[in-house]
């Protein structure tokens, strides 16, 4: 039966030459509203980015006009959904330059992807005494799964250090590598500090001792072009909601030969070829790791989000965000009593800070009254907080839609904090 032809939304690419941030902001309906009578100033994209209208439209259209379960239906709607979902997989493959769509596994997000690798690759291939290297900057999602595996299999977790500016100390990392190290799990960009790690060098060094490398790319994919073949990653994970897509969907990239060697993560429909009470045979990649009805609308919406950022161009996005980051770093130094936590030599659009007069939660609450949204707390990175001997920070994080006016409102808010507590 021939699959129906389905038109996929095409993002207008005429803005590649001129990055007009005011025009781009109009694509995000949430940014047009007021909070407590003040314009929304959204500076929390590292936690979750806002969604352009084209993504919202794609999700609504699927649920309203095309909804059906996928992969097993022979009727029109099921084929439409299947085609769009698998088209999104191909977009993801091309987006990170994987070799094949078989290497793209849909998951609920980076957290599930890391747990999948820990509980399948880790359980099968790691043995007592083997070492896993993490960095001091890891998100809890890239710590706790390895601790669970460590306790189950008597592994060794080793932490690669950072300096007082938040730089990854590559020389110290190299000294930790030995034939006992079987896996390195590392962030590409720290969600708490904005530090950009030398990921290609980290992977090359790990491979020299025979270790595999999992890269947490959650904070990287919204800001830079990712090429898993060029970086030579064994596993790469990210969440859709960080890159202007829906929540509840993300991807695990894995080398095809590694994924083929790993046992299934969950059992159920769609991950099987045949089932009897005596024996089950498993489906081929990528479906072997995708048990049950997936987040169909999420996958479709993520594909459209990738179209959107591709249409803007990563060079344009990076140039714009660097300009806003530089402006923010210069202006925040004007505010009395602000302490920057981490100022790495290479950093993305994330600024963590404390203030002498106010607790981070008070900072966030006061800014919120003026419509300014920042994140406060430990950012699921308590080892980073411990390193700097603080319980929490306030964190500003940038997206492709932020402006210098956003930063001006933020700085005015920090001056207001000082006035209130002085």
C-alpha positions in Angstrom: 0.0 0.0 0.0 1.4 3.4 -1.0 1.9 5.9 1.8 0.1 9.2 1.3 2.2 12.3 0.5 2.1 14.6 3.5 3.3 18.2 3.3 5.7 19.1 6.1 5.9 22.8 7.3 8.8 24.6 5.7 10.4 27.3 7.7 11.1 30.5 5.9 14.8 30.9 5.4 14.9 34.4 4.1 16.1 35.6 7.5 19.5 33.9 7.1 21.1 37.0 5.9 19.5 39.4 8.4 18.9 38.1 11.9 16.0 40.3 13.0 15.4 39.5 16.6 12.3 41.6 16.9 10.8 39.7 13.9 11.9 36.4 15.5 10.2 37.3 18.8 6.9 37.5 17.0 7.2 33.8 16.3 6.9 33.1 20.0 3.4 33.9 21.3 4.4 33.6 24.9 6.7 36.6 24.6 3.9 39.0 23.7 2.2 38.8 27.1 2.6 40.7 30.3 3.3 39.4 33.7 2.0 41.5 36.6 1.5 44.3 34.1 5.1 44.2 32.9 6.5 42.8 29.6 7.6 39.2 30.0 11.4 39.0 30.1 12.2 35.3 29.7 15.8 34.5 30.8 15.4 30.8 31.6 15.9 29.0 28.3 18.5 26.6 29.8 15.7 25.0 31.9 13.3 25.0 29.0 13.1 27.1 25.9 9.9 28.7 24.6 8.1 27.3 21.5 7.6 29.1 18.2 4.1 29.2 16.7 5.1 26.8 13.9 5.8 24.0 16.5 2.5 24.7 18.3 0.7 24.6 15.0 2.2 21.3 14.0 1.3 19.6 17.3 -2.3 21.0 17.2 -2.7 20.0 13.6 -1.6 16.5 14.2 -4.0 16.0 17.2 -6.9 17.8 15.4 -6.6 16.4 11.9 -4.2 13.5 11.7 -4.2 11.6 15.0 -3.8 7.9 15.0 -1.4 5.4 16.4 1.6 4.7 14.2 3.7 1.9 12.7 1.0 -0.8 12.7 -2.0 0.8 11.0 -2.8 0.2 7.4 -5.3 3.1 7.1 -4.6 6.6 6.0 -4.3 8.4 9.3 -1.9 5.9 10.7 0.3 6.1 7.7 0.3 9.9 7.8 1.4 9.8 11.5 4.0 7.1 10.8 5.5 9.1 7.9 5.7 12.3 9.9 7.2 10.6 12.9 9.8 8.8 10.9 10.5 11.9 8.9 11.3 13.6 12.2 13.8 10.8 12.9 15.6 11.5 9.6 15.7 15.2 10.5 17.3 14.3 13.8 19.8 12.1 12.0 20.8 14.9 9.7 20.7 17.5 12.4 23.5 15.8 14.4 25.0 14.1 11.3 24.5 10.5 12.5 25.3 7.8 10.0 21.8 6.3 9.8 18.3 6.9 11.2 18.8 3.6 13.0 21.1 5.4 15.3 18.4 7.8 16.5 16.3 6.4 19.4 13.3 8.4 20.5 13.1 8.7 24.3 11.3 11.0 26.8 14.4 13.1 27.2 18.1 13.1 28.0 17.4 11.7 31.5 15.8 8.6 30.0 18.5 8.3 27.4 21.3 8.3 30.0 19.4 5.7 32.1 18.9 3.6 29.0 22.7 3.5 28.3 23.5 2.8 32.0 21.0 0.0 32.3 21.7 -1.7 29.0 25.3 -1.0 27.9 26.5 -0.6 31.4 24.9 -3.7 32.8 26.1 -5.9 29.9 29.6 -4.6 29.3 30.9 -3.2 32.6 32.2 -5.4 35.4 33.4 -5.0 39.0 36.4 -2.7 39.2 35.8 -0.9 35.9 35.9 2.9 36.1 33.5 5.6 34.9 34.8 9.2 34.7 32.3 12.1 35.2 33.1 15.8 35.4 32.5 18.0 38.4 30.0 19.9 36.3 27.5 17.2 35.6 23.8 17.5 35.9 22.2 15.1 38.4 20.8 13.1 35.4 24.4 12.3 34.4 25.4 11.3 37.9 22.7 9.3 39.6 22.2 6.6 36.9 25.9 5.9 37.1 25.8 5.7 40.9 23.0 3.2 40.7 25.0 1.1 38.3 28.2 1.5 40.5 26.4 0.2 43.5 24.9 -2.7 41.5 28.1 -3.8 39.8 30.8 -2.6 42.2 32.2 0.0 39.7 34.4 3.0 40.5 33.2 6.6 39.8 36.0 9.1 39.3 35.4 12.9 39.1 37.4 15.0 36.7 38.0 18.5 38.2 37.4 22.1 37.3 39.1 25.3 38.3 37.8 28.3 40.2 36.6 29.9 36.9 34.7 26.7 36.0 37.1 25.6 33.3 37.4 21.9 32.6 40.9 20.9 33.5 41.9 18.8 30.5 45.4 17.9 31.7 44.0 16.6 35.0 41.4 14.6 33.1 44.1 13.0 30.9 45.9 11.9 34.1 42.8 10.0 35.2 42.6 7.9 32.0 43.8 4.4 32.2 42.9 0.9 30.8 40.5 0.6 33.8 38.4 3.4 32.5 35.6 1.9 30.3 33.2 4.9 30.0 33.4 8.7 30.2 30.0 10.5 30.7 30.5 14.2 30.1 28.5 17.4 29.5 29.3 19.4 26.4 28.1 22.7 28.0 27.5 23.0 31.8 23.9 23.9 32.6 25.0 25.6 35.9 28.1 27.5 34.6 27.8 27.7 30.8 31.3 26.2 30.5 32.0 24.7 27.0 34.1 21.6 27.4 36.7 20.6 24.8 34.6 17.7 23.8 36.5 16.5 20.8 39.7 16.3 22.7 38.0 14.6 25.6 36.6 11.9 23.3 39.9 11.4 21.5 41.8 10.9 24.8 39.2 8.5 26.1 39.3 6.4 22.9 43.1 6.0 23.2 42.5 3.9 26.4 39.6 2.1 24.9 36.8 3.9 26.8 33.4 4.7 25.3 32.0 8.3 25.7 28.5 9.5 26.3 28.0 13.2 25.7 25.2 15.2 27.4 24.3 17.7 24.7 21.2 19.3 26.2 22.8 22.7 26.5 24.8 22.5 23.3 22.2 21.7 20.6 20.3 25.0 21.0 23.4 27.1 20.6 25.8 25.3 18.2 25.9 22.9 15.3 26.6 19.4 16.5 28.3 16.7 14.4 28.5 13.4 16.3 30.7 11.8 13.6 33.2 14.7 13.7 33.4 14.6 17.5 33.5 10.8 17.3 30.9 10.3 20.1 29.8 6.8 21.0 26.5 8.1 22.6 24.9 11.6 22.5 21.8 12.7 24.2 19.5 15.7 24.3 16.0 16.8 25.2 13.6 18.4 22.7 12.3 21.1 25.1 15.8 22.7 25.3 15.7 23.4 21.5 12.3 25.0 21.2 10.5 21.7 20.9 7.9 19.9 23.1 8.5 18.5 26.5 8.5 14.7 26.9 10.6 13.9 23.9 14.3 13.6 23.2 16.9 11.4 21.6 19.6 9.0 22.2 22.2 8.7 19.5 24.3 5.6 19.6 26.7 4.0 17.2 24.8 1.3 15.4 27.2 -1.5 16.4 26.8 -0.5 20.0 23.0 -0.3 19.9 22.9 -3.7 18.2 25.0 -5.2 21.0 22.9 -3.8 23.8 19.8 -5.6 25.2 16.4 -3.9 25.1 15.6 -1.3 27.8 11.9 -2.0 28.1 9.6 -4.7 26.8 6.3 -4.2 25.1 4.7 -3.5 21.8 6.7 -2.4 18.7 10.0 -3.5 20.1 9.4 -7.1 19.1 9.3 -9.3 16.0 7.5 -12.2 17.5 6.2 -13.2 20.9 5.4 -16.6 22.4 5.3 -17.7 26.0 8.5 -19.7 25.2 10.5 -16.9 23.5 10.5 -13.4 22.2 12.6 -12.1 19.3 13.3 -8.4 19.2 12.7 -5.8 16.5 15.6 -4.2 14.5 17.0 -0.8 15.3 15.7 1.7 16.2 12.5 0.1 17.3 14.2 -2.4 19.6 14.5 0.5 22.2 11.1 2.1 21.6 8.6 0.0 23.5 4.9 1.0 23.5 3.1 4.0 21.9 5.6 6.8 21.6 5.1 10.5 22.0 4.1 10.9 18.4 3.1 14.6 18.5 6.3 15.3 20.4 8.5 13.7 17.8 6.7 15.6 15.0 6.9 18.8 16.9 10.6 18.3 17.6 11.2 17.8 13.9 9.5 21.1 13.1 11.6 22.8 15.9 14.7 21.6 14.1 13.4 23.1 10.9 12.9 26.4 12.6 16.4 26.7 14.1 17.9 25.5 10.8 16.0 28.2 9.0 17.5 30.8 11.3 21.0 29.4 10.9 23.3 28.4 13.7 26.0 30.9 12.7 23.4 33.7 13.1 22.0 32.3 16.4 25.5 31.9 17.8 26.6 35.4 16.8 23.4 37.0 18.2 23.6 35.0 21.5 27.3 35.9 22.0 26.5 39.6 21.5 23.8 39.4 24.2 26.0 37.4 26.5 28.8 39.9 26.2 26.4 42.8 26.8 25.0 41.0 29.9 28.4 40.2 31.4 29.5 43.9 31.0 26.3 45.2 32.5 26.1 42.9 35.4 29.4 44.1 36.6 27.8 47.5 37.1 25.6 46.1 40.0 27.1 46.4 43.4 27.5 43.1 45.4 27.1 40.7 42.4 29.4 37.7 42.5 29.8 35.7 39.2 30.0 32.0 39.8 32.3 30.6 37.1 33.7 32.7 34.3 35.1 30.0 32.0 37.4 30.9 29.1 34.8 29.4 26.7 31.2 29.7 27.8 27.7 29.7 26.3 24.8 32.0 27.3 24.5 31.1 30.9 25.4 33.3 33.9 25.2 32.1 37.4 25.6 34.6 40.2 24.9 35.5 43.8 24.4 38.8 45.5 25.8 40.0 48.8 22.5 41.3 50.2 20.0 38.8 48.9 19.4 35.0 48.7 19.0 33.7 45.2 15.3 32.8 45.9 14.7 36.4 47.0 16.4 37.7 43.8 14.1 35.5 41.7 11.0 36.5 43.5 11.6 40.2 43.3 12.5 40.0 39.6 9.4 38.0 38.9 7.3 40.9 40.2 8.6 42.9 37.2 7.9 40.0 34.7 11.5 38.8 34.7 11.9 35.0 34.7 15.2 33.6 35.9 16.1 30.3 37.6 17.2 30.0 41.2 18.5 27.0 43.2 21.1 24.4 42.7 20.1 23.7 39.0 20.3 19.9 39.5 24.1 20.4 39.9 24.7 20.2 43.6 28.3 19.0 43.2 29.0 22.3 41.4 27.5 24.3 44.3 29.6 22.2 46.7 32.7 23.1 44.8 32.0 26.8 45.1 30.8 26.4 48.7 27.4 27.8 48.1 23.9 26.3 48.4 22.5 27.8 45.3 22.8 30.6 42.6 20.6 32.8 40.5 20.9 31.9 36.9 20.3 33.9 33.7 20.2 31.9 30.5 19.8 33.1 27.0 17.8 31.9 23.9 17.7 33.0 20.3 14.9 35.5 21.1 16.6 37.5 23.8 17.5 41.2 23.4 19.6 43.9 25.0 16.4 45.3 26.3 15.8 42.0 28.2 19.2 42.5 29.8 18.5 46.1 30.7 15.3 45.1 32.5 17.2 42.4 34.3 19.9 44.8 35.4 17.2 47.3 36.6 15.8 44.4 38.6 19.1 43.7 40.3 19.4 47.3 41.3 15.9 47.1 42.8 17.0 44.0 44.8 19.8 46.1 46.3 17.5 48.9 47.1 15.1 46.6 48.9 17.7 44.9 51.0 20.0 47.9 51.7 
